[in-house]
Amino acid sequence: MINTKVVEILRTFDKETLKRLELFITSPFFNTKKEMVLLIKYLLKFAPNFDNEAKLNRMLVYRKVFPNKRYSRDKIQRIIKALTQLIEQFIAHDAFSKDKINQKRNVLKYYSKQKLPKFFSQEQADLQALLEEKAVKNEQDYFNMYRLAKDNFIFDSNNNLLEVNRYANIEQAINLMEIIYILSNLKLLSHMFSYKTVVKEELELSGIDWILAQVRSERFKEIELINAYYNAVMFLKDQNNEENFQNVKAILKTDKLKTQEEEEKLLFDLVINYCALQINAGKLEY
């Protein structure tokens, strides 16, 4: 069993995650099959490496799970597959249990469907506050705000609430979708221009100039990540754009991106890429 998918997944879990997995599988709410409980309890004895080939061979594992049954290759295959699927459910559930925003959104949708305006308004206010916590927002943050604006519009429409509120929600949803579109494209363009320095492929994208022109307008001036990725695209697009390089470097010297670790890491990688290109061109000060 040591080379099976289920064991490979288990090796990626730390001690605390394995504890949560055991609680998940032993809970009758998530699993009602006794053999799954016996199987996971046996496998967890060999954590974290799961490399005891002698004790993790299929026949021995089968006897631990079905002590009075004759060995069946098909049956052990089925139970291993079933456990794998259960562990994948745990991965999804574990991620969802840490995702306060999607939890609140599901509650919000329930209150909307059941036409409970008082509870909807309370949950909506809580979710709005949660979404506004981050000073610097990424694509997912803006997408969550877009979904909330759309949910508010649907709720107001279904309950015949003020037209002005519905209009405001539509307007907000459209503006947020534009931010998502621009930010997503800038991020993709930064990747593309970065790869271009390696693969030397010519880019044939007709919308690049339009996207860059949109960013230069006042509408996106205050959005930190749009400015950061715009500057990154500019210095990767043209290595002579030293000012754009310095702009991103200045952002990274602050703590503005401390709540956006993935974005911060990507921008660091892009800056390092630019420095490497300059060094290769003989500019050793980089």
SULPE-V974846 format. One record per residue. N is the residue number from 1. RES is the residue in three letters. OMEGA is omega in degrees with one decimal (none if undefined). Layout:
BEGIN
n:N res:RES omega:OMEGA
n:N res:RES omega:OMEGA
END
This chain:
BEGIN
n:1 res:MET omega:-170.6
n:2 res:ILE omega:179.2
n:3 res:ASN omega:-179.0
n:4 res:THR omega:179.2
n:5 res:LYS omega:-176.0
n:6 res:VAL omega:-179.7
n:7 res:VAL omega:177.5
n:8 res:GLU omega:177.5
n:9 res:ILE omega:-178.7
n:10 res:LEU omega:179.3
n:11 res:ARG omega:-179.2
n:12 res:THR omega:-176.4
n:13 res:PHE omega:173.3
n:14 res:ASP omega:-174.4
n:15 res:LYS omega:-178.3
n:16 res:GLU omega:179.1
n:17 res:THR omega:177.7
n:18 res:LEU omega:176.9
n:19 res:LYS omega:179.4
n:20 res:ARG omega:178.2
n:21 res:LEU omega:179.8
n:22 res:GLU omega:177.5
n:23 res:LEU omega:179.9
n:24 res:PHE omega:-174.7
n:25 res:ILE omega:179.9
n:26 res:THR omega:178.2
n:27 res:SER omega:178.5
n:28 res:PRO omega:176.8
n:29 res:PHE omega:-177.5
n:30 res:PHE omega:-176.0
n:31 res:ASN omega:-180.0
n:32 res:THR omega:-177.5
n:33 res:LYS omega:-177.4
n:34 res:LYS omega:-177.2
n:35 res:GLU omega:177.0
n:36 res:MET omega:178.5
n:37 res:VAL omega:179.3
n:38 res:LEU omega:-177.8
n:39 res:LEU omega:-177.5
n:40 res:ILE omega:178.1
n:41 res:LYS omega:178.8
n:42 res:TYR omega:-178.0
n:43 res:LEU omega:-176.4
n:44 res:LEU omega:175.4
n:45 res:LYS omega:-174.1
n:46 res:PHE omega:176.2
n:47 res:ALA omega:2.3
n:48 res:PRO omega:-172.6
n:49 res:ASN omega:179.7
n:50 res:PHE omega:-174.8
n:51 res:ASP omega:178.4
n:52 res:ASN omega:-173.7
n:53 res:GLU omega:-177.8
n:54 res:ALA omega:-176.2
n:55 res:LYS omega:178.2
n:56 res:LEU omega:173.8
n:57 res:ASN omega:-169.7
n:58 res:ARG omega:-177.7
n:59 res:MET omega:179.5
n:60 res:LEU omega:177.8
n:61 res:VAL omega:179.7
n:62 res:TYR omega:-179.0
n:63 res:ARG omega:179.0
n:64 res:LYS omega:-177.9
n:65 res:VAL omega:179.6
n:66 res:PHE omega:-172.4
n:67 res:PRO omega:-175.7
n:68 res:ASN omega:-177.8
n:69 res:LYS omega:176.3
n:70 res:ARG omega:-176.9
n:71 res:TYR omega:177.0
n:72 res:SER omega:-179.1
n:73 res:ARG omega:179.7
n:74 res:ASP omega:-177.1
n:75 res:LYS omega:179.2
n:76 res:ILE omega:176.8
n:77 res:GLN omega:-178.3
n:78 res:ARG omega:-176.7
n:79 res:ILE omega:176.2
n:80 res:ILE omega:178.3
n:81 res:LYS omega:179.8
n:82 res:ALA omega:178.5
n:83 res:LEU omega:177.4
n:84 res:THR omega:179.6
n:85 res:GLN omega:179.2
n:86 res:LEU omega:178.0
n:87 res:ILE omega:176.9
n:88 res:GLU omega:174.4
n:89 res:GLN omega:178.4
n:90 res:PHE omega:179.7
n:91 res:ILE omega:179.8
n:92 res:ALA omega:-178.6
n:93 res:HIS omega:-178.9
n:94 res:ASP omega:178.3
n:95 res:ALA omega:-178.5
n:96 res:PHE omega:-178.2
n:97 res:SER omega:178.6
n:98 res:LYS omega:-174.9
n:99 res:ASP omega:-176.3
n:100 res:LYS omega:-176.1
n:101 res:ILE omega:-179.9
n:102 res:ASN omega:174.8
n:103 res:GLN omega:-179.0
n:104 res:LYS omega:-179.6
n:105 res:ARG omega:178.3
n:106 res:ASN omega:176.1
n:107 res:VAL omega:179.3
n:108 res:LEU omega:179.8
n:109 res:LYS omega:178.5
n:110 res:TYR omega:179.9
n:111 res:TYR omega:178.3
n:112 res:SER omega:-178.5
n:113 res:LYS omega:-178.0
n:114 res:GLN omega:178.5
n:115 res:LYS omega:177.2
n:116 res:LEU omega:-172.0
n:117 res:PRO omega:-178.9
n:118 res:LYS omega:-179.2
n:119 res:PHE omega:178.1
n:120 res:PHE omega:-177.8
n:121 res:SER omega:179.2
n:122 res:GLN omega:-178.4
n:123 res:GLU omega:179.2
n:124 res:GLN omega:179.8
n:125 res:ALA omega:177.9
n:126 res:ASP omega:-179.1
n:127 res:LEU omega:178.6
n:128 res:GLN omega:179.6
n:129 res:ALA omega:179.7
n:130 res:LEU omega:-178.6
n:131 res:LEU omega:-176.9
n:132 res:GLU omega:-177.7
n:133 res:GLU omega:-175.7
n:134 res:LYS omega:177.8
n:135 res:ALA omega:177.5
n:136 res:VAL omega:-175.4
n:137 res:LYS omega:176.7
n:138 res:ASN omega:-177.6
n:139 res:GLU omega:-177.7
n:140 res:GLN omega:178.0
n:141 res:ASP omega:179.3
n:142 res:TYR omega:178.1
n:143 res:PHE omega:176.7
n:144 res:ASN omega:176.9
n:145 res:MET omega:176.7
n:146 res:TYR omega:-179.5
n:147 res:ARG omega:179.4
n:148 res:LEU omega:177.8
n:149 res:ALA omega:179.0
n:150 res:LYS omega:177.8
n:151 res:ASP omega:178.6
n:152 res:ASN omega:178.5
n:153 res:PHE omega:-179.3
n:154 res:ILE omega:-179.9
n:155 res:PHE omega:-179.7
n:156 res:ASP omega:180.0
n:157 res:SER omega:-178.1
n:158 res:ASN omega:-177.6
n:159 res:ASN omega:176.2
n:160 res:ASN omega:178.3
n:161 res:LEU omega:-170.4
n:162 res:LEU omega:177.8
n:163 res:GLU omega:-177.2
n:164 res:VAL omega:177.1
n:165 res:ASN omega:-179.7
n:166 res:ARG omega:179.2
n:167 res:TYR omega:-179.1
n:168 res:ALA omega:179.5
n:169 res:ASN omega:177.2
n:170 res:ILE omega:-179.3
n:171 res:GLU omega:179.4
n:172 res:GLN omega:-179.6
n:173 res:ALA omega:179.4
n:174 res:ILE omega:179.3
n:175 res:ASN omega:179.3
n:176 res:LEU omega:178.2
n:177 res:MET omega:176.6
n:178 res:GLU omega:177.3
n:179 res:ILE omega:179.4
n:180 res:ILE omega:-178.4
n:181 res:TYR omega:-178.6
n:182 res:ILE omega:-178.1
n:183 res:LEU omega:180.0
n:184 res:SER omega:-178.8
n:185 res:ASN omega:177.1
n:186 res:LEU omega:179.9
n:187 res:LYS omega:177.7
n:188 res:LEU omega:179.2
n:189 res:LEU omega:178.4
n:190 res:SER omega:175.1
n:191 res:HIS omega:-174.3
n:192 res:MET omega:178.8
n:193 res:PHE omega:176.6
n:194 res:SER omega:178.2
n:195 res:TYR omega:-178.8
n:196 res:LYS omega:179.6
n:197 res:THR omega:-179.9
n:198 res:VAL omega:-174.0
n:199 res:VAL omega:176.6
n:200 res:LYS omega:178.0
n:201 res:GLU omega:175.5
n:202 res:GLU omega:-178.5
n:203 res:LEU omega:178.6
n:204 res:GLU omega:-179.2
n:205 res:LEU omega:-175.2
n:206 res:SER omega:-173.6
n:207 res:GLY omega:-175.4
n:208 res:ILE omega:-176.8
n:209 res:ASP omega:178.4
n:210 res:TRP omega:-179.3
n:211 res:ILE omega:-178.9
n:212 res:LEU omega:177.4
n:213 res:ALA omega:178.3
n:214 res:GLN omega:-178.1
n:215 res:VAL omega:-177.5
n:216 res:ARG omega:178.4
n:217 res:SER omega:-176.8
n:218 res:GLU omega:-171.3
n:219 res:ARG omega:-174.3
n:220 res:PHE omega:-172.6
n:221 res:LYS omega:-173.8
n:222 res:GLU omega:-176.9
n:223 res:ILE omega:-169.0
n:224 res:GLU omega:-176.1
n:225 res:LEU omega:175.8
n:226 res:ILE omega:178.0
n:227 res:ASN omega:-178.7
n:228 res:ALA omega:-178.4
n:229 res:TYR omega:175.0
n:230 res:TYR omega:179.5
n:231 res:ASN omega:178.2
n:232 res:ALA omega:178.0
n:233 res:VAL omega:-176.9
n:234 res:MET omega:-179.4
n:235 res:PHE omega:174.5
n:236 res:LEU omega:178.7
n:237 res:LYS omega:-180.0
n:238 res:ASP omega:-174.3
n:239 res:GLN omega:176.8
n:240 res:ASN omega:-178.2
n:241 res:ASN omega:-177.4
n:242 res:GLU omega:-178.2
n:243 res:GLU omega:178.6
n:244 res:ASN omega:175.8
n:245 res:PHE omega:-179.4
n:246 res:GLN omega:178.5
n:247 res:ASN omega:179.1
n:248 res:VAL omega:179.0
n:249 res:LYS omega:179.5
n:250 res:ALA omega:177.6
n:251 res:ILE omega:-177.4
n:252 res:LEU omega:178.3
n:253 res:LYS omega:177.7
n:254 res:THR omega:176.4
n:255 res:ASP omega:-176.1
n:256 res:LYS omega:-174.6
n:257 res:LEU omega:-175.6
n:258 res:LYS omega:177.7
n:259 res:THR omega:-178.4
n:260 res:GLN omega:-173.1
n:261 res:GLU omega:-178.9
n:262 res:GLU omega:179.0
n:263 res:GLU omega:179.6
n:264 res:GLU omega:-179.8
n:265 res:LYS omega:-179.8
n:266 res:LEU omega:-179.7
n:267 res:LEU omega:174.1
n:268 res:PHE omega:179.5
n:269 res:ASP omega:-179.8
n:270 res:LEU omega:177.8
n:271 res:VAL omega:178.5
n:272 res:ILE omega:177.3
n:273 res:ASN omega:179.2
n:274 res:TYR omega:179.4
n:275 res:CYS omega:179.4
n:276 res:ALA omega:178.1
n:277 res:LEU omega:179.7
n:278 res:GLN omega:178.1
n:279 res:ILE omega:178.4
n:280 res:ASN omega:178.1
n:281 res:ALA omega:176.2
n:282 res:GLY omega:-178.9
n:283 res:LYS omega:-170.0
n:284 res:LEU omega:177.8
n:285 res:GLU omega:179.1
n:286 res:TYR omega:none
END
